[in-house]
Amino acid sequence: MRARLAAPVEQVVAEVNTFLRGWAGYFRYGNSAHAFDKISSYARMRLALFVAKRHKHGRSWGFAQVYRSGDDLGLISLNGTVVAPRPNRPWRAPAEHRR
């Protein structure tokens, strides 16, 4: 939204991180690593576009700022958050136990 362009980048990153933490906490059980990669890429892209628009530069300048920062301007990483739903036990109970 254009109204958010007045907000500091740190505030926008904090709000996006809150969303990402909630999303990752809910979907981390199971096979969601591919989806986490996609949502992380999308969040970085949107942050880069926000930074470029806020500073009245082109898209490539915004992407350069995000990727050069080393920590994606404070954006959290979703890598390594996927866990098995039941650690140290099989994903599904054997067929004779499901009845």
C-alpha positions as CSV (number, residue, x, y, z in Angstrom):
1,M,0.0,0.0,0.0
2,R,1.2,3.5,-0.7
3,A,0.4,4.6,2.8
4,R,3.1,2.2,4.1
5,L,5.8,3.9,2.2
6,A,6.1,6.4,5.0
7,A,6.8,3.6,7.5
8,P,10.4,2.9,8.4
9,V,11.9,-0.2,6.8
10,E,12.6,-1.7,10.2
11,Q,8.9,-1.5,11.1
12,V,7.8,-3.2,7.9
13,V,10.4,-6.0,8.4
14,A,9.2,-6.5,11.9
15,E,5.6,-6.9,10.7
16,V,6.6,-9.3,7.9
17,N,8.7,-11.3,10.4
18,T,5.7,-11.7,12.7
19,F,3.7,-13.0,9.8
20,L,6.5,-15.4,8.7
21,R,7.0,-16.7,12.3
22,G,3.3,-17.5,12.6
23,W,3.1,-19.1,9.2
24,A,6.3,-21.2,9.8
25,G,5.1,-22.3,13.3
26,Y,1.9,-23.6,11.8
27,F,3.2,-25.3,8.7
28,R,6.6,-26.5,9.9
29,Y,5.3,-30.1,10.5
30,G,5.5,-32.2,7.4
31,N,7.0,-31.7,4.0
32,S,6.9,-27.9,3.6
33,A,10.5,-27.0,2.8
34,H,9.7,-26.2,-0.9
35,A,6.8,-24.0,0.2
36,F,9.0,-22.2,2.7
37,D,11.6,-21.5,0.0
38,K,8.8,-20.0,-2.2
39,I,7.4,-17.8,0.6
40,S,10.9,-16.7,1.6
41,S,11.7,-15.7,-1.9
42,Y,8.4,-13.8,-2.2
43,A,9.0,-12.0,1.0
44,R,12.5,-10.9,-0.1
45,M,11.1,-9.8,-3.5
46,R,8.3,-7.7,-1.9
47,L,10.8,-6.2,0.6
48,A,13.1,-5.2,-2.3
49,L,10.2,-3.6,-4.2
50,F,9.2,-1.7,-1.0
51,V,12.7,-0.4,-0.5
52,A,13.1,0.6,-4.1
53,K,9.8,2.4,-4.1
54,R,10.4,4.1,-0.7
55,H,13.8,5.5,-1.9
56,K,12.5,6.3,-5.4
57,H,14.9,4.0,-7.2
58,G,14.5,1.2,-9.7
59,R,13.7,-2.4,-8.9
60,S,17.3,-3.6,-9.4
61,W,18.5,-1.1,-6.8
62,G,16.0,-2.4,-4.3
63,F,17.1,-6.0,-4.9
64,A,20.7,-5.0,-4.6
65,Q,20.0,-3.4,-1.2
66,V,18.3,-6.5,0.2
67,Y,20.8,-9.0,-1.1
68,R,23.9,-7.0,-0.2
69,S,22.8,-6.4,3.4
70,G,23.8,-9.9,4.3
71,D,20.8,-10.6,6.5
72,D,18.1,-9.5,4.0
73,L,17.6,-6.3,6.0
74,G,16.6,-8.3,9.1
75,L,14.1,-10.7,7.4
76,I,14.0,-14.0,9.1
77,S,15.0,-17.2,7.3
78,L,12.6,-20.2,7.2
79,N,15.4,-22.6,6.3
80,G,15.7,-25.4,8.9
81,T,12.3,-24.9,10.5
82,V,10.7,-28.0,9.0
83,V,10.4,-30.9,11.6
84,A,8.9,-34.3,11.6
85,P,5.4,-34.3,13.2
86,R,6.4,-37.0,15.7
87,P,10.1,-37.0,16.4
88,N,11.7,-40.5,16.9
89,R,8.5,-42.2,15.7
90,P,7.2,-43.1,12.2
91,W,5.1,-40.5,10.4
92,R,2.1,-42.8,10.4
93,A,1.0,-45.6,12.7
94,P,1.1,-49.1,11.2
95,A,-2.2,-50.2,9.6
96,E,-3.2,-52.5,12.4
97,H,-3.1,-49.6,14.9
98,R,-5.3,-47.3,12.9
99,R,-8.6,-49.0,13.5
